Amino acid sequence: MDLDFITKTFLRLLAALPLTLSVWFLCVTLGALIAAAVTWMRLSGVRPLELFARAYVTVFRGTPLLIQLFVVYYGLASLPAVRASFAWPFLREAFNCAVLSLALCTAAYQAEIFRGALLAVPHGQVEAGRACGMSRLLMFRRIIFPIALRHALPAYSTEMISMVKSTALVSLVTLWDVMSVALKIRNDTLVTYLPLVLAGAIYFVVNYAIAAAFLALERRLTPHLKPRPS
Amino acid sequence: MDLAIFGFGKGGWGLALLEGAAMTLLVSACGLLIGAAIGGLIARARLSGRLLAGAVGQAYAALFRGLPELLVVYFVYFGTSTLLTETAHTLGHEGFVGVPAFAAGALAVGVISGAYQAEVFRAAYLAISRGELEAAVSVGMNRTLMTRRIILPQVLRFALPGLGNLWQFALKDSSLISVTGLTELMRVAQVGAGSTHRPFAFYLGGAVLYLVITIATSRVFDIAEGRATRGMRRAAS
């Protein structure tokens, strides 16, 4: 095992990192938007919307992401109706399918996080806001959102890390992310451990950085919970 | 949609899909059990108060919670096969020795699940009231008896909700084992999709089966939780 091979492998894997990161960034962002809509439906008090939101969360959390991805990428593409529709130019690309199905999946988990965080806002605070004559929007911006954000952060950071790990599945729909490059190198060179270990190291560092960033944000937002200097 | 392809007659995939579902249940259950063994050991190491054991436990949990599940599946599958082949070579055996896909898959699911179960067990242990442990010591119970009578029953009770979650994760992770060729539900759906050229129907059908399994088995965990906590005081609702 020479150093030259290690560096070469590492650089090839690093070159695939932008794709992994862009799938991740796009899917969590799109997922957050969908999750906001689902949360709103769930808490709307309108029965049909509420039922839809519940069903959405159950279905997308109750099935493996891999099969969801295959329904979107292989399944939809096989339907003549989809091929003829306006969505085809979008769904034809594996990248778009990957982002879409990862986003739909993470939205279900994020919606539960949002819901939990919103329900954890103390009722007295909402009543106080109302008593001061705040409009719903102002109350959301000043009272509900800031409190809910702090409640949501720990679970949200876990979900972000979980999505980095999930991006490895896009290697199964022809995309060249870090995972699939590692497998390709393994196949070509018949070196078993090194490509997978290096790929694992890359994923681990990315996840560590995300966890650290969220922890820093959490500390910044909750200075009142800091242990008192003795 | 023509549903005959999911039937049990000639050319129907019903039986194959059900067998796949049974395999999914089996490999996930084995994975969860392996995970329980690993998780128990790691939790013990972290609670031991020894610096080195604690650090090893923490490193294990951090590592396997930070790596993609798919990568762990590949690593366990290829890794154990290579290890076995090399061992066989030194013993004079020629050629490639593969690890059975079932064993590698269950091990992979267990290795991942173990990292999470360690946290669940650790939290459950810490939730046992100190007084009960002190009481056990003061009536002269030795360590084994205390573990069997006081610690284990309560750890299992406190850990149940967390284990229910992890069971669902194990089920979903088991779909990744399809890449090693084990004919569990995901793999059967793939094969069916390929040979009938009806991927939409097969993947959707597979997803429905996964959903049924998830919902049905989480009911089992709910019932178990209800039974395990029937003697506990609840906050007035």
Chai-1 contact restraints between the chains, C-beta under 6 A:
chainA,res_idxA,chainB,res_idxB,connection_type,confidence,min_distance_angstrom,max_distance_angstrom,comment,restraint_id
A,G62,B,L211,contact,1.0,0.0,6.0,A-B,restraint_1
A,G62,B,T214,contact,1.0,0.0,6.0,A-B,restraint_2
A,T63,B,A207,contact,1.0,0.0,6.0,A-B,restraint_3
A,T63,B,Y210,contact,1.0,0.0,6.0,A-B,restraint_4
A,T63,B,L211,contact,1.0,0.0,6.0,A-B,restraint_5
A,P64,B,K172,contact,1.0,0.0,6.0,A-B,restraint_6
A,P64,B,S175,contact,1.0,0.0,6.0,A-B,restraint_7
A,L66,B,S175,contact,1.0,0.0,6.0,A-B,restraint_8
A,I67,B,Y203,contact,1.0,0.0,6.0,A-B,restraint_9
A,I67,B,G206,contact,1.0,0.0,6.0,A-B,restraint_10
A,I67,B,A207,contact,1.0,0.0,6.0,A-B,restraint_11
A,F70,B,Y203,contact,1.0,0.0,6.0,A-B,restraint_12
A,V71,B,Y203,contact,1.0,0.0,6.0,A-B,restraint_13
A,V71,B,L204,contact,1.0,0.0,6.0,A-B,restraint_14
A,Y74,B,P199,contact,1.0,0.0,6.0,A-B,restraint_15
A,G75,B,P199,contact,1.0,0.0,6.0,A-B,restraint_16
A,G75,B,F200,contact,1.0,0.0,6.0,A-B,restraint_17
A,G75,B,Y203,contact,1.0,0.0,6.0,A-B,restraint_18
A,S78,B,P199,contact,1.0,0.0,6.0,A-B,restraint_19
A,S78,B,F200,contact,1.0,0.0,6.0,A-B,restraint_20
A,L79,B,F200,contact,1.0,0.0,6.0,A-B,restraint_21
A,K165,B,P68,contact,1.0,0.0,6.0,A-B,restraint_22
A,A168,B,P68,contact,1.0,0.0,6.0,A-B,restraint_23
A,A168,B,L70,contact,1.0,0.0,6.0,A-B,restraint_24
A,A168,B,L71,contact,1.0,0.0,6.0,A-B,restraint_25
A,T192,B,F78,contact,1.0,0.0,6.0,A-B,restraint_26
A,T192,B,T82,contact,1.0,0.0,6.0,A-B,restraint_27
A,L196,B,F75,contact,1.0,0.0,6.0,A-B,restraint_28
A,G200,B,L67,contact,1.0,0.0,6.0,A-B,restraint_29
A,G200,B,L71,contact,1.0,0.0,6.0,A-B,restraint_30
A,Y203,B,L67,contact,1.0,0.0,6.0,A-B,restraint_31
A,Y203,B,P68,contact,1.0,0.0,6.0,A-B,restraint_32
A,F204,B,G66,contact,1.0,0.0,6.0,A-B,restraint_33
A,N207,B,G66,contact,1.0,0.0,6.0,A-B,restraint_34
